[in-house]
Amino acid sequence: MPLTSPHPAPRSPRRPARPVRRRTAQALLASAAGVCLVAASGPVEPLGIGDPLFPHLGNPGYDVQAYELDLTYPGRNDRPLEAVTTIDARVTAELDRINLDFAHGTVRSVDVDGEPAAFAGAGEDLVITPGDDLDRGDAVRITVRHTSDPRRPEDREGGWVRTGDGLAMANQADAAHLVFPCNDHPSDKAMFTFRITVPDGYTAVANGLPTAVDRAPGTTTWGYRTRNPMATELAQVSVGRSAVVHRTGPHDLPLRDVVPAEHRTALEPWLARTPRQISWMEDRVGRYPFATYGLLLAEASTGFALETQTLSLFERDLFTDPALPAWYVESIMVHELAHQWFGDSVSPRTWADLWLNEGHATWYEALYAEERGGRSLESRMRAAYESSDGWRAAGGPPAAPKPPEPGRKIGIFRPGVYGGAALVLYALRQEIGREAFDRLERAWVARYRDGNASTADFVRLASATAGRDLTGFLHAWLYDDTTPPMPGHPDWRSLKRAATEESGPHTREYRHGHLPGPHGHRPAAGGE
């Protein structure tokens, strides 16, 4: 059964307590250094839900309803944060152990429903053995006291991003569990509450809406809560010497941007463009799906932007580089904004469905570049068609990407799931017509809002919207090793298509293969 929980269910009454299995006093003690408690019922092992690209990611047997993250930032990036992660979950199978994804931190202690629990590490899992078995249907609360270390391992990507004045998060695709214990797969979305304590002079911001600001001598604790479920890979916490800029968007939507305080005035002209961009997207796909939105502009060199839910992450330099024309910068802003519908509100069921996220974001980025920058959509799609066979050979078809190399989990973010997937959408629009395509886009984000959806779901809805079976047509575009003929453009078939691997490490957004310019390169300076 799917692990998705669009909304947190109330905690159900626990079954009548059975006699608790007793352990020795020694087994119920752990030192401050994080000595693991090991249960006596045999060796622990890492689990996974069998994702086609990340088979050991996520864990079976429970459905997370809500996370509470309590983080204390020490004022330095070379020291771990002290943290408490509380997880409310519903048990979906008989369990004598609970596996969480957690790979980079020291676990101080674990409680299950208020009672100390044994725990041990296994691979990238934290394996917890409660004092009593859990039955299907039980509601369970897991509290993990741990550290969260911003000093990322050399062999891993993602997690905490150390900025010029603090921290931010970049958890896509599988790095949230470098920051906090979780069920780190987008199929298990949950509500989030954050409490971030920082020294005086720092501001903390996270996904969702603010709940409280508690000041104490020398520190401030900032609280935030989401109103919609969220995948772990989309969690965002910003700590820095930041200014938070407020304004109002369409339908009185509260907008807040987080920027380095010293650059607030210079960045304002860019920030002021967000309300217009939201209106532009709403005209095409319907009402913005969340309770707030904004930009987090970080003093960091990441090479990407990231659609963290309600607070998209960007490098500040993107907005201050004079070589980048305005239409290009705005199109990147729209790419991340479009993800709030495609990828955040409607999340992939597996990582092989990533093309649904990146293809749609690239599609609306390209439409915006055509309307506001005069960059021909047809020319861009023709260029993508020329390269499509090479992308498929190097990285797999859009809906069947090749697994990433070890230690390069973001290697799944290849040109084929950006430009190649946008090309699929262009082909579909050519096949069924603009009116049916536009209805499909609106129906997609409405039907699967706050949930998960798969490639098969998209094919079924496209067929229903078009009034005919599109399975064969879309299967060829999504899964074949070579690119099918383009409807309406028979001459494209004769184009020479590149068959070489894309150059450089393609990760996400404007550095890489979502084709910001007509051939995947940054555009020349000048012009709107």
C-alpha positions as CSV (number, residue, x, y, z in Angstrom):
1,M,0.0,0.0,0.0
2,P,1.2,3.5,-0.6
3,L,3.0,5.3,2.2
4,T,1.5,8.7,1.4
5,S,-0.4,10.7,4.0
6,P,-1.9,13.9,2.6
7,H,-3.0,15.0,6.0
8,P,-2.0,13.9,9.5
9,A,-4.5,11.6,11.1
10,P,-5.4,11.9,14.8
11,R,-3.5,9.5,17.0
12,S,-5.6,6.4,17.5
13,P,-5.9,4.8,20.9
14,R,-3.2,2.3,21.6
15,R,-4.1,-1.3,22.1
16,P,-4.2,-2.5,25.7
17,A,-0.7,-2.7,26.9
18,R,0.9,-6.1,26.9
19,P,3.7,-7.1,29.2
20,V,6.8,-5.2,28.2
21,R,9.9,-7.2,27.3
22,R,12.3,-6.3,30.0
23,R,16.0,-5.7,29.3
24,T,18.9,-5.4,31.6
25,A,19.8,-2.1,33.2
26,Q,23.0,-2.1,31.2
27,A,20.9,-2.3,27.9
28,L,18.9,0.7,28.9
29,L,21.8,3.1,29.4
30,A,23.7,5.1,26.8
31,S,26.5,7.5,27.3
32,A,26.5,11.2,26.2
33,A,28.9,10.1,23.4
34,G,26.1,8.3,21.8
35,V,26.8,4.6,22.6
36,C,24.2,2.6,20.6
37,L,21.8,0.3,22.5
38,V,21.5,-3.0,20.8
39,A,18.5,-5.2,21.1
40,A,18.9,-8.9,21.9
41,S,16.7,-10.2,19.0
42,G,19.5,-10.6,16.4
43,P,21.6,-8.4,14.1
44,V,20.0,-5.2,12.8
45,E,20.0,-4.6,9.1
46,P,19.1,-1.6,6.8
47,L,15.8,-1.7,4.9
48,G,14.3,0.2,2.0
49,I,11.1,0.4,0.1
50,G,12.6,-0.8,-3.2
51,D,12.8,2.5,-5.1
52,P,14.1,1.7,-8.6
53,L,16.9,4.2,-8.3
54,F,17.5,4.2,-4.5
55,P,16.4,0.7,-3.3
56,H,17.6,1.2,0.3
57,L,15.9,4.6,0.7
58,G,12.8,4.9,2.8
59,N,11.5,2.2,5.1
60,P,8.5,0.0,5.2
61,G,6.0,-0.7,7.9
62,Y,4.9,2.8,8.9
63,D,3.5,6.1,7.6
64,V,4.9,9.3,9.0
65,Q,2.2,11.8,9.9
66,A,4.3,14.6,11.3
67,Y,7.9,15.7,12.1
68,E,8.9,18.1,14.8
69,L,12.5,19.4,14.4
70,D,14.1,21.2,17.3
71,L,17.6,22.5,16.3
72,T,20.1,24.6,18.2
73,Y,22.7,26.4,16.1
74,P,26.0,27.1,18.0
75,G,26.9,30.1,16.0
76,R,29.7,28.3,14.1
77,N,29.6,26.0,11.1
78,D,32.4,23.8,12.3
79,R,30.4,22.4,15.2
80,P,27.4,20.1,15.2
81,L,23.9,21.4,16.1
82,E,22.1,19.8,19.0
83,A,18.8,18.4,17.8
84,V,15.7,16.6,18.8
85,T,13.6,15.0,16.1
86,T,10.1,13.8,17.0
87,I,8.2,11.6,14.6
88,D,4.5,10.8,14.8
89,A,3.7,7.8,12.6
90,R,1.0,5.2,12.0
91,V,2.1,1.6,11.9
92,T,1.1,-0.2,8.7
93,A,2.5,-3.6,9.4
94,E,3.5,-5.7,12.5
95,L,6.8,-4.3,13.7
96,D,9.3,-5.3,16.3
97,R,11.8,-2.8,15.0
98,I,11.5,0.6,13.3
99,N,14.1,1.7,10.7
100,L,14.7,5.4,10.2
101,D,17.1,6.8,7.6
102,F,19.9,8.7,9.4
103,A,23.6,8.7,8.3
104,H,25.5,11.6,9.7
105,G,25.2,12.5,13.4
106,T,25.5,11.1,16.9
107,V,22.4,9.6,18.5
108,R,22.1,10.5,22.2
109,S,18.9,8.6,23.0
110,V,15.7,7.3,21.5
111,D,12.2,7.1,23.1
112,V,9.2,5.3,21.7
113,D,6.0,6.6,23.2
114,G,7.9,8.1,26.1
115,E,9.8,4.9,27.0
116,P,13.6,4.4,26.3
117,A,14.2,2.2,23.3
118,A,17.2,0.3,22.1
119,F,18.9,1.5,18.9
120,A,21.8,0.7,16.6
121,G,23.2,1.8,13.3
122,A,23.0,-0.4,10.2
123,G,24.3,1.1,6.9
124,E,22.5,4.4,6.6
125,D,19.6,3.3,8.9
126,L,19.0,4.0,12.6
127,V,17.3,0.8,13.8
128,I,15.1,1.2,16.8
129,T,13.8,-1.6,19.0
130,P,10.9,-0.5,21.3
131,G,10.1,-2.3,24.5
132,D,7.0,-3.7,23.0
133,D,6.1,-4.8,19.5
134,L,3.9,-2.5,17.4
135,D,0.7,-3.7,15.7
136,R,-0.8,-2.6,12.4
137,G,-2.9,0.5,13.0
138,D,-1.0,1.7,16.1
139,A,-0.1,5.4,16.4
140,V,3.5,5.7,17.6
141,R,5.7,8.7,18.7
142,I,9.5,8.4,18.2
143,T,11.8,10.9,19.8
144,V,15.4,11.0,18.8
145,R,18.0,13.2,20.5
146,H,21.0,13.6,18.2
147,T,23.5,15.9,16.7
148,S,23.2,17.4,13.1
149,D,26.6,18.0,11.6
150,P,27.0,20.7,8.9
151,R,30.5,19.2,8.1
152,R,29.3,17.0,5.3
153,P,31.2,13.8,4.6
154,E,33.6,14.1,1.6
155,D,31.9,11.1,-0.2
156,R,28.4,12.5,0.1
157,E,26.4,15.4,-1.5
158,G,23.6,17.4,-0.1
159,G,22.3,18.1,3.4
160,W,23.5,21.2,5.1
161,V,24.9,23.9,2.9
162,R,27.4,26.1,4.7
163,T,26.8,29.7,3.6
164,G,28.9,32.9,4.2
165,D,26.9,33.7,7.3
166,G,25.2,30.5,8.4
167,L,23.4,27.4,7.0
168,A,20.8,26.4,4.5
169,M,19.6,22.9,3.4
170,A,19.8,21.1,0.0
171,N,18.4,17.6,0.6
172,Q,17.5,16.5,-2.9
173,A,17.5,13.6,-3.6
174,D,18.5,11.5,-0.6
175,A,20.3,13.8,1.8
176,A,17.6,14.8,4.3
177,H,18.8,11.9,6.5
178,L,22.2,13.5,6.7
179,V,20.5,16.2,8.7
180,F,17.8,14.5,10.7
181,P,16.3,11.0,11.2
182,C,13.4,10.4,8.9
183,N,11.7,8.2,6.4
184,D,13.6,9.8,3.5
185,H,11.5,9.1,0.5
186,P,9.1,11.4,-1.3
187,S,6.3,8.8,-1.1
188,D,5.9,9.4,2.6
189,K,5.0,13.1,2.9
190,A,4.2,14.6,6.3
191,M,3.5,17.8,8.2
192,F,6.5,19.6,9.6
193,T,7.0,21.8,12.7
194,F,10.4,23.6,13.3
195,R,11.9,25.2,16.3
196,I,15.4,26.7,15.6
197,T,17.4,28.4,18.4
198,V,20.1,30.7,17.2
199,P,22.5,33.2,18.9
200,D,21.6,36.9,19.0
201,G,22.2,38.5,15.6
202,Y,21.0,35.5,13.6
203,T,17.6,34.9,12.0
204,A,16.2,31.5,11.4
205,V,13.6,30.7,8.7
206,A,12.0,27.4,7.7
207,N,9.3,26.0,5.5
208,G,5.7,27.1,6.2
209,L,4.3,29.9,8.3
210,P,5.8,31.5,11.4
211,T,4.3,30.3,14.7
212,A,6.3,32.1,17.4
213,V,9.5,34.0,18.3
214,D,10.8,33.3,21.8
215,R,13.6,35.5,23.0
216,A,16.0,34.6,25.9
217,P,19.2,36.1,27.1
218,G,21.7,35.6,24.2
219,T,19.4,33.5,22.0
220,T,16.2,33.5,20.0
221,T,14.0,30.5,19.0
222,W,12.1,30.8,15.8
223,G,9.1,28.6,15.1
224,Y,7.4,27.5,11.8
225,R,4.8,25.0,10.7
226,T,3.7,23.8,7.4
227,R,0.0,23.7,6.4
228,N,0.5,21.1,3.7
229,P,2.3,17.8,3.8
230,M,5.9,17.8,2.6
231,A,8.5,15.4,1.4
232,T,11.7,15.2,3.5
233,E,13.8,16.2,0.4
234,L,12.0,19.6,0.4
235,A,12.7,20.6,4.0
236,Q,14.5,24.0,4.4
237,V,16.1,25.7,7.3
238,S,18.0,28.9,6.9
239,V,20.2,30.4,9.6
240,G,22.1,33.6,8.9
241,R,22.5,37.3,9.4
242,S,19.5,37.8,7.2
243,A,16.7,40.2,6.4
244,V,13.2,38.8,5.9
245,V,11.3,40.9,3.4
246,H,7.5,40.7,3.4
247,R,5.0,41.5,0.7
248,T,1.6,40.3,-0.6
249,G,1.0,38.2,-3.6
250,P,-2.1,37.2,-5.6
251,H,-5.2,36.5,-3.4
252,D,-3.4,38.1,-0.4
253,L,-0.9,35.3,-0.4
254,P,1.8,36.2,2.2
255,L,5.3,36.3,0.6
256,R,8.5,36.4,2.5
257,D,12.0,36.5,1.1
258,V,15.2,35.7,3.0
259,V,18.2,37.7,1.9
260,P,21.6,38.7,3.3
261,A,20.8,41.9,5.2
262,E,23.5,44.0,3.6
263,H,22.2,43.2,0.1
264,R,18.5,43.8,0.8
265,T,18.2,47.0,-1.2
266,A,20.1,45.8,-4.2
267,L,18.0,42.6,-4.5
268,E,14.6,44.2,-4.0
269,P,13.9,44.7,-7.8
270,W,14.2,41.0,-8.3
271,L,12.2,40.0,-5.3
272,A,9.4,42.4,-6.4
273,R,8.9,40.2,-9.6
274,T,7.6,37.2,-7.7
275,P,3.9,38.3,-7.4
276,R,3.7,38.7,-11.2
277,Q,5.3,35.3,-11.8
278,I,2.8,33.6,-9.5
279,S,0.0,35.2,-11.4
280,W,1.5,34.0,-14.6
281,M,1.7,30.4,-13.3
282,E,-1.9,30.6,-11.9
283,D,-3.2,31.6,-15.3
284,R,-1.8,28.3,-16.7
285,V,-2.3,25.7,-14.0
286,G,-4.5,27.1,-11.3
287,R,-4.3,28.5,-7.8
288,Y,-0.9,28.5,-6.0
289,P,-1.0,25.3,-3.8
290,F,0.5,26.5,-0.5
291,A,0.1,29.1,2.2
292,T,3.2,31.2,1.5
293,Y,6.1,31.5,-0.9
294,G,9.4,33.2,-1.1
295,L,13.1,33.2,-2.2
296,L,16.0,32.2,0.0
297,L,19.1,33.9,-1.5
298,A,22.2,32.3,0.1
299,E,25.8,33.4,0.2
300,A,27.0,30.1,-1.2
301,S,28.4,28.6,-4.4
302,T,26.3,25.6,-5.1
303,G,25.8,25.7,-8.8
304,F,22.1,25.1,-8.5
305,A,18.8,26.4,-7.3
306,L,16.3,24.2,-5.5
307,E,12.6,24.1,-5.0
308,T,12.4,23.6,-1.3
309,Q,8.7,23.9,-0.4
310,T,7.4,27.4,0.0
311,L,11.0,28.8,0.2
312,S,13.1,28.2,-2.9
313,L,16.9,28.2,-2.6
314,F,19.0,30.3,-4.9
315,E,22.6,31.6,-5.0
316,R,22.7,35.3,-4.4
317,D,25.2,35.6,-7.3
318,L,22.5,34.6,-9.8
319,F,20.8,38.0,-9.2
320,T,24.0,40.0,-9.3
321,D,25.9,38.6,-12.3
322,P,25.8,41.3,-15.0
323,A,26.4,38.7,-17.7
324,L,22.9,37.2,-17.1
325,P,20.0,38.9,-18.9
326,A,16.8,39.6,-17.0
327,W,14.7,37.1,-19.0
328,Y,17.1,34.3,-18.1
329,V,17.2,35.0,-14.4
330,E,13.4,35.3,-14.3
331,S,13.0,32.0,-16.2
332,I,15.1,30.3,-13.5
333,M,12.8,31.9,-10.8
334,V,9.8,30.5,-12.7
335,H,11.4,27.1,-12.9
336,E,11.6,26.9,-9.1
337,L,8.1,28.4,-8.7
338,A,6.6,25.9,-11.1
339,H,8.0,23.1,-8.9
340,Q,5.7,24.2,-6.1
341,W,2.9,22.7,-8.2
342,F,5.0,20.0,-10.0
343,G,7.2,18.1,-7.5
344,D,6.2,19.8,-4.2
345,S,2.4,19.7,-4.2
346,V,2.3,16.7,-6.6
347,S,5.3,14.7,-5.6
348,P,6.8,11.7,-7.4
349,R,5.8,8.2,-6.2
350,T,9.3,7.0,-7.0
351,W,12.5,8.7,-8.1
352,A,12.1,7.2,-11.5
353,D,9.1,9.6,-11.9
354,L,11.4,12.5,-11.5
355,W,10.7,13.6,-15.1
356,L,7.3,14.7,-14.0
357,N,8.9,17.3,-11.7
358,E,11.8,18.5,-13.8
359,G,10.1,18.2,-17.2
360,H,7.2,20.4,-16.1
361,A,9.4,23.0,-14.4
362,T,11.5,23.2,-17.5
363,W,8.4,23.4,-19.7
364,Y,7.1,26.5,-17.9
365,E,10.5,28.0,-17.7
366,A,10.7,27.7,-21.5
367,L,7.2,29.2,-22.0
368,Y,8.1,32.1,-19.8
369,A,11.4,32.6,-21.6
370,E,9.4,32.7,-24.9
371,E,6.8,35.1,-23.7
372,R,9.0,37.5,-21.7
373,G,12.4,37.0,-23.4
374,G,11.5,36.3,-27.0
375,R,13.2,32.9,-26.9
376,S,11.5,30.6,-29.3
377,L,9.9,27.5,-27.7
378,E,10.0,25.7,-31.0
379,S,13.7,26.4,-31.5
380,R,14.4,25.2,-28.0
381,M,12.5,22.0,-28.5
382,R,14.2,21.4,-31.9
383,A,17.6,21.8,-30.2
384,A,16.5,19.3,-27.5
385,Y,15.3,16.9,-30.2
386,E,18.7,17.0,-31.8
387,S,20.3,16.0,-28.4
388,S,17.6,13.6,-27.2
389,D,19.1,10.4,-28.5
390,G,22.4,11.2,-26.9
391,W,20.7,12.0,-23.6
392,R,18.9,8.7,-23.7
393,A,22.0,6.8,-24.5
394,A,24.0,8.5,-21.7
395,G,21.4,8.6,-18.9
396,G,18.4,6.5,-20.0
397,P,15.0,7.5,-21.3
398,P,13.1,10.3,-19.4
399,A,10.9,7.8,-17.3
400,A,13.6,5.1,-16.9
401,P,16.8,7.0,-15.8
402,K,19.9,5.0,-15.2
403,P,20.8,4.6,-11.5
404,P,23.4,7.1,-10.2
405,E,27.0,6.2,-9.6
406,P,28.0,5.4,-6.0
407,G,28.4,8.6,-4.0
408,R,26.8,10.7,-6.8
409,K,23.1,10.4,-5.9
410,I,22.3,13.7,-7.6
411,G,23.6,12.1,-10.8
412,I,20.0,11.3,-11.6
413,F,19.5,15.0,-12.5
414,R,20.6,14.6,-16.1
415,P,19.5,16.5,-19.2
416,G,17.1,13.8,-20.1
417,V,14.8,14.5,-17.2
418,Y,15.0,18.3,-17.9
419,G,15.1,19.1,-21.6
420,G,14.3,15.6,-22.6
421,A,11.2,15.5,-20.4
422,A,10.1,18.9,-21.5
423,L,10.4,17.5,-25.1
424,V,7.9,14.8,-24.1
425,L,5.4,17.4,-23.0
426,Y,5.9,19.3,-26.2
427,A,5.3,16.1,-28.2
428,L,2.1,15.5,-26.2
429,R,0.8,19.0,-26.8
430,Q,1.5,18.5,-30.5
431,E,-0.4,15.2,-30.4
432,I,-3.5,16.2,-28.5
433,G,-3.7,20.0,-29.1
434,R,-3.2,22.9,-26.8
435,E,-6.7,23.0,-25.4
436,A,-6.6,19.4,-24.2
437,F,-3.0,19.8,-23.0
438,D,-3.9,22.8,-20.9
439,R,-6.9,20.9,-19.4
440,L,-4.6,18.0,-18.6
441,E,-2.1,20.3,-16.7
442,R,-4.8,21.8,-14.6
443,A,-6.4,18.4,-13.9
444,W,-3.0,16.9,-12.9
445,V,-2.2,19.4,-10.2
446,A,-5.8,19.4,-8.9
447,R,-6.3,15.7,-8.7
448,Y,-3.0,14.9,-7.0
449,R,-2.6,18.0,-4.9
450,D,-0.8,17.3,-1.6
451,G,-0.1,13.7,-2.7
452,N,2.0,11.5,-4.9
453,A,1.6,10.4,-8.5
454,S,3.4,8.2,-10.9
455,T,4.2,8.1,-14.6
456,A,1.3,5.6,-15.0
457,D,-1.0,8.0,-13.3
458,F,0.0,10.7,-15.8
459,V,-0.5,8.4,-18.8
460,R,-4.0,7.4,-17.6
461,L,-5.1,11.0,-17.0
462,A,-3.7,12.2,-20.3
463,S,-5.7,9.4,-22.1
464,A,-8.8,10.4,-20.2
465,T,-8.4,14.0,-21.0
466,A,-7.7,13.4,-24.7
467,G,-10.6,10.9,-25.0
468,R,-8.3,8.2,-26.5
469,D,-5.7,5.8,-25.3
470,L,-2.3,7.4,-25.3
471,T,-0.4,4.5,-23.7
472,G,1.5,3.5,-26.8
473,F,2.3,7.1,-27.8
474,L,3.6,8.1,-24.4
475,H,5.4,4.8,-23.7
476,A,7.6,5.4,-26.8
477,W,8.4,8.9,-25.7
478,L,9.1,8.0,-22.1
479,Y,10.8,4.6,-22.3
480,D,12.3,4.0,-25.8
481,D,16.1,4.1,-26.3
482,T,15.6,6.4,-29.3
483,T,13.4,9.4,-29.7
484,P,10.2,8.9,-31.7
485,P,9.1,11.1,-34.6
486,M,7.8,14.5,-33.5
487,P,4.1,15.1,-34.3
488,G,3.8,18.0,-36.7
489,H,7.5,18.1,-37.4
490,P,8.4,15.2,-39.7
491,D,11.5,17.0,-40.9
492,W,13.0,16.8,-37.3
493,R,13.6,13.1,-37.8
494,S,16.4,13.7,-40.2
495,L,18.3,16.0,-37.8
496,K,21.6,14.7,-36.5
497,R,21.1,13.9,-32.8
498,A,24.0,13.9,-30.4
499,A,25.0,10.6,-29.0
500,T,27.7,11.7,-26.5
501,E,27.5,12.1,-22.7
502,E,26.7,15.6,-21.5
503,S,29.8,17.4,-20.3
504,G,30.4,18.2,-16.7
505,P,28.6,17.2,-13.5
506,H,24.9,17.8,-14.2
507,T,23.1,18.4,-10.9
508,R,20.2,20.7,-10.8
509,E,18.9,23.9,-12.2
510,Y,20.9,26.7,-13.8
511,R,24.3,25.1,-13.9
512,H,23.3,22.1,-15.9
513,G,21.0,20.2,-18.2
514,H,17.6,21.9,-18.0
515,L,18.8,23.9,-21.0
516,P,18.5,27.6,-19.8
517,G,19.8,28.7,-23.2
518,P,18.9,27.1,-26.5
519,H,21.8,24.6,-26.2
520,G,22.2,24.2,-22.5
521,H,24.6,27.0,-21.9
522,R,24.2,30.3,-20.1
523,P,23.0,32.9,-22.6
524,A,25.0,35.9,-23.7
525,A,24.6,39.1,-21.7
526,G,22.3,41.9,-22.7
527,G,18.6,42.5,-23.3
528,E,15.5,41.6,-21.4
